[in-house]
């Protein structure tokens, strides 16, 4: 499976369970920002189904299949909703 070259707002990712290796939760990229302290790009994620559950992770980790799996087609759906 080809990895996305860039993390963008609106993309959806499933976290990978550390014990099972299976997808656990699905998250949507809400915001991208660069830290002023370490100059790393971070992604603010909200959990699908419970948007009060937020987390910030390094954007690069979203491209690592050991930690997150991209969910195909979700960016297009979000773009259609916004139009």
C-alpha positions as CSV (number, residue, x, y, z in Angstrom):
1,X,0.0,0.0,0.0
2,X,1.4,3.4,-1.0
3,X,1.8,5.9,1.8
4,X,0.4,9.4,1.5
5,X,3.3,11.8,1.0
6,X,1.7,14.6,3.1
7,X,-0.6,14.8,6.0
8,X,-3.5,17.2,5.4
9,X,-6.5,18.5,7.4
10,X,-9.5,16.4,6.9
11,X,-7.7,13.1,6.4
12,X,-8.7,10.1,8.6
13,X,-6.4,7.6,10.2
14,X,-7.0,4.5,12.3
15,X,-4.6,3.9,15.2
16,X,-3.0,0.5,15.4
17,X,-3.3,-1.4,18.7
18,X,0.0,-2.1,20.3
19,X,-1.0,-5.7,21.4
20,X,-3.2,-6.8,18.6
21,X,-1.8,-4.9,15.7
22,X,-5.3,-4.3,14.5
23,X,-7.0,-0.9,13.9
24,X,-8.5,0.5,17.1
25,X,-9.8,4.1,16.8
26,X,-10.4,6.3,13.8
27,X,-9.2,9.9,14.0
28,X,-9.6,13.0,11.8
29,X,-6.9,15.5,11.3
30,X,-8.4,18.8,12.6
31,X,-5.3,21.1,12.5
32,X,-1.6,21.1,11.6
33,X,0.9,23.3,13.4
34,X,4.6,23.6,13.9
35,X,6.0,23.8,17.4
36,X,8.0,26.9,18.3
37,X,10.1,24.9,20.7
38,X,11.3,21.9,18.7
39,X,10.2,23.0,15.1
40,X,8.4,19.7,14.5
41,X,5.1,19.7,12.6
42,X,2.2,18.3,14.7
43,X,-1.3,17.2,13.9
44,X,-4.3,17.8,16.2
45,X,-6.6,14.7,15.9
46,X,-10.2,14.2,17.0
47,X,-11.6,10.8,17.5
48,X,-14.5,10.0,15.2
49,X,-17.6,9.3,17.2
50,X,-16.4,11.3,20.2
51,X,-14.9,14.7,19.1
52,X,-14.2,15.6,22.7
53,X,-11.3,13.1,22.6
54,X,-8.4,15.1,21.2
55,X,-4.7,14.3,20.8
56,X,-1.7,15.9,19.3
57,X,1.0,13.8,17.6
58,X,3.9,14.4,15.3
59,X,2.5,14.6,11.8
60,X,5.3,12.2,10.6
61,X,4.0,9.4,12.9
62,X,0.7,9.3,10.9
63,X,2.7,8.1,7.9
64,X,4.2,5.2,9.9
65,X,2.0,2.0,9.3
66,X,3.2,0.6,12.7
67,X,1.2,3.4,14.4
68,X,-1.5,4.6,12.0
69,X,-3.3,3.4,8.9
70,X,-4.8,5.9,6.5
71,X,-8.5,5.5,5.8
72,X,-9.1,5.9,2.0
73,X,-11.7,8.2,0.6
74,X,-12.4,10.2,3.7
75,X,-10.7,13.4,2.5
76,X,-12.9,13.5,-0.6
77,X,-16.0,13.1,1.6
78,X,-14.9,16.0,3.9
79,X,-14.2,18.2,0.8
80,X,-17.7,17.4,-0.6
81,X,-19.3,18.3,2.7
82,X,-17.5,21.7,2.8
83,X,-18.5,22.6,-0.8
